[in-house]
Amino acid sequence: MNLNTIAFIQNLNTPEIVMIGGVVLLFFGAKRMPDLFRSLGKSVREFKQATAGIEKDIRSAMDVDVNTAGDAQRQRTSADSALKNS
């Protein structure tokens, strides 16, 4: 994951990241850091899965709306041509 693609930490450089890691180490200690980052990773993974699911639902709803609109337009066109021919 490229840090430049994440908007809210876009301006963090290596010294800032090291400083944040040091503060986390001071607050939580070396024994709890692996568990802390593991749970952070799980949270990020769940968030990505949830957003992907929502995006998939929105895209499928948009596809259904486009297909329904196309079908309605075709029906109107065929009805108009039938009226003109009669």
Contacts in CASP RR format, 6 or more apart in sequence:
PFRMAT RR
TARGET T0000
AUTHOR 0000-0000-0000
METHOD contacts of the structure
MODEL  1
MNLNTIAFIQNLNTPEIVMIGGVVLLFFGAKRMPDLFRSLGKSVREFKQA
TAGIEKDIRSAMDVDVNTAGDAQRQRTSADSALKNS
3 9 0 8 1.000
3 10 0 8 1.000
3 12 0 8 1.000
4 10 0 8 1.000
12 20 0 8 1.000
24 33 0 8 1.000
24 36 0 8 1.000
25 33 0 8 1.000
28 36 0 8 1.000
END
